Amino acid sequence: MKVHFISPDGETTQTVEAKPGDNLLELAQNAGQPLEGTCEGQMACSTCHVVIAKEWFDTLPPAHEDEDDMLDLASGARRTSRLSCQIDLTEAHDGLIVHIPSESRNMQGV
């Protein structure tokens, strides 16, 4: 299955092969996307914030309250924002479109 990452400027799309059970943050990081994931999936930060394409948003399980709380702190959060560390892919996500927010910075890559 495929996941499409759209760059912050909207100009570049990177298509990545995925399999059911893959975590979206790990998939993005392995593909070189600028998502830090500082808290390693503990929902203690929002450095893995992504924006899911509107047409795909409802295919994801609802966010937990803790995730919503962290998204309130995310710079540039939108209605279809999610923490990528909380998304485990299923076959229903083949073709998922993920926008990397312009506010994303991977300080580990510096």
Secondary structure as UniProt FT lines:
FT   STRAND          2..6
FT   TURN            8..9
FT   STRAND          13..17
FT   TURN            20..21
FT   HELIX           24..30
FT   TURN            31..32
FT   TURN            38..41
FT   TURN            47..48
FT   STRAND          49..52
FT   HELIX           54..57
FT   TURN            58..59
FT   HELIX           65..71
FT   TURN            72..73
FT   TURN            75..76
FT   TURN            79..80
FT   STRAND          81..83
FT   HELIX           84..86
FT   HELIX           91..93
FT   TURN            94..95
FT   STRAND          96..99
FT   TURN            102..103
FT   HELIX           107..109
//
